[in-house]
Structures are given as structure tokens and as C-alpha cells.
Amino acid sequence: MHSLILFASGRGSNVQAIIDFFKEKEVVKIALIVCNNTLAGVLDIARQHDIPVLLVNKKDFLSPDFLKKLKACNPSLIALAGFLWKIPEEVVHAFPGKIINIHPALLPKYGGKGMYGARVHEAVKAAGETETGITIHFIDEHYDKGSIILQAFCPVCTADTPEKIADNVHYLEHYYFPRAIEFLLGNKQF
């Protein structure tokens, strides 16, 4: 059975989609959810599913002890599912090719520091884009620069609000992220 660590900062809709996708498959155990927000909805999801949580502040996040806790879970993969902090280089180097992120835009557009959530959808709308989507990518030492695994597209209509764009992008996230995880776990030798 594969061990999966999920990082999340918000309501946890991607975490819930991953849990639902793997519930009957019995090939993945979510070993840990790492969260940096004591008010995040993902904490309720973790409680409902009896998944251990590691709440971190900036000091803990940058400590050697944090890396030890991750290594203790022996993850096959680490997935950032709406996590808003940049992963420390020590963690990136400790898990080469094992940390993926989902970004709510078609990278390299609308990526980088500060580009997350509603900010991305507002920027897409303001630029008059006719399509947007998601990017699932490996992470490296830079924001949103790692190798792309998958991109999925959706149209942006003139009448679409940033909220409507977000709904369309969330649909793509919830569909493709669990499947990308399954593909990587089934096709990569870790």
C-alpha cells in the first residue's frame, strides 16, 4: 500500500476529492495531512476520516524536526492540495520527484509567489483570457516552476465572473488531481 502525505491550507475540497477517489481502492493510505491554518476546513475532513494532522507554524515548518516527521511516514508521494507556503529546499531535496502541486491556472501563466485562489481567477478574467485550467506539476525550489505532469483546460466566457471561473477550475482539480496521483503511484518506481 502506498503512503500519501497531503498538504493543505484551506477548506480541503481537493483533499476530500482524493479521499473519495481512493476510498474503495485500498491502494493508498493517507498517512498525514500537513496544515498551516488552525481554522482550515481540511482539519474537519481529517477528523471525519481519522487521518493524523500535523499543524505547523513558520518556525516548525523550517525546522529539521519537520523533515524527520515527514520521513517517518515513508511517503510514496507528497501532494500539495491548496497549500500556500513555499516548501523548504531541504524537504524538496529529501523527496526528489515525490512532491507534486496543483495550480489553478495554465502555467507558466498566472503562477509565482502570491498567485493562488481567487487572485488567479481575477487575473485570468482581467486579462480577457478565453481559456484557463489547471496544472499539476512536480515542485522544485521555485514557485510553480517544476516539470509539468498534466494540464487540463476549460473555456472562459465573456460573462464568466471570477467565481464562475473558480467553479470550473475546481471541477477540473477534483477530477484530475486524484487520477494524476493514481497514475504516478502506479507508474513510477519510488
N, C-alpha and C positions, 0 to 999 in steps of 0.2 A: 504494500500500500504506500502511495506517495504522501509525503508530508508537505503541506502548503501553509505558508505564513501570509496573511493579508494585512496590509497597512491601510488605514482609513482615517479620515478626519471629520466626516460629516454624517449624513443620515444613514449611509450604508446601503444604498439601493444596489450598488454593484456587488457588495458582499452578499446581500440577500440573493441576488441572481446566481451567484456562484454556488452558494449553499443549496439552493433549489435544484440547480443543474446536476450537482454531484450527489444529491441525497440518496438516490436509488442505485447509483453505480458502484458504490463500495470500492472505489479505487483511489480515493483521495480522502485524507483526514486533514481537516483544518486544525493545525496544531496550535495556532496562536493568532490573535488579532492585536496588532500594534496600533495604538491610538494616541493622539496628542491633544485631545479635546475632551475634557471631563463631561461636557454637555452633549456629546455626539450621539446621534440616534443609533449608530453602529454598536454602541455599548448595550443597548436593549436587545438588539439582534443577537449579540454574543451570549447574553444571559439566557435568552429563549432557547438557544441551541447548545448551551453548556460548553461554549468554546472559551478557553482561557484568554484573558486580556492582559496586555502589558501597556499600562498608561505611562507615557513618557513626557517629561518636560525637556527643555533645551539642554540642560546640564546632563541629565541622564542619557539623552539621545546621543550626545557626543562622547560619552564615557566608554572605556574599554569593556565595562561590565555589560553594556547594551549588546555589544557584539557577541559576548560569551552566551548571553541568553538566547540570541538568535541561533548560534551554532548548536546549542543544546537541543534544539528542535530538529536538527538534521534535515533542513528543508530540501525537498527536490526542486522547489520553486518558491520565490517570493513575488507576490503580486501587489502592486500599489494601486489600490482601488479608490481613488479620490483622496490621496494623502498629499498634504500641502507643503511639507518640508522637503528640502533637498537632502537626499540620502548621503551620509558621510562617506568620504572616499574610502575609509578603512572597510566599511561594510560592502561597498561596491567591489573592492579588490578581494574581499573574503569570499564572495559568491559570484565569480565571473560567469557571465552567461546565464545566471539563475534569477535575475531580478528584472521584472517587466513592469511597465506602466501603461495606463490607458490615458490618452489625452483627448479632450473633446473638440478636436479640430484636425484638419488635414495638415500635419506637419510637412514642411517646415513653417507653414503659415501659422500665425497666432500661437506660437509657442514661446517658451522662455520664462524667466522669472516674472511672477505676478500675473501670468496668463493662465487662469483657471476659472472654472464655473461660469457664472453669468458674465464675467468680464470678456471671456472668449466669444460668447454668443452676441454680446453687444458690439464687439469689434467686427465680427462677421457681418452683422446687419449694417453697421455704419459704413463698411467698405463696399456695400452693394454686391456682395458675393452671390452667385447663383447656385452654388453648392457648398456644402460643408460635410462634416462627418467625424469619424474617429480615427485615431492612430494608436495601435498597440505596438510598443517598441521596447527593446532592451534598454536599460538605463546605463549611463556611464557617468563620468564626473561632471557633466554639464547638463543644465536644464534642457530636456526634450531634444537631445542631440543623438541619442543612441540609435543603433540599427533598427530599421522598421521591420516589424514582423507582418503586420496586416493593416490595411486601411479599408474602411467601408464608407460609402458616400450616401448622402441624401440631398435632395434639392432644397434650395432656399427660394421661396416665392416672395414677390414684392410685398405682399400683405403680411408675411410672417413677422411676428414680434420676436424679440429675443427669447421670450418664454416658450413660444411655439417651436423655435429652433432648438431650444434645450430639450423639449419633449421628444423631438425627432432624434436628436443625438442620443438621449438616454435609451431610446428603443434600440438603437444600434449597439450601444455599450452592453446592455443587458443580454442581447442576443450573442454578440461576437466574443466578448471577454471570456466567458466560461468555456466556449468552444476553442478559443486560442490556447487557453490553459490546458485543456484536454489534449489538444494536438501536440503541444510542447512536451507534456509529460509522457505521451505515448510514442513520440518520435525522436526524442533527444536522449542521448546517453549521458546521464549525470554522474 
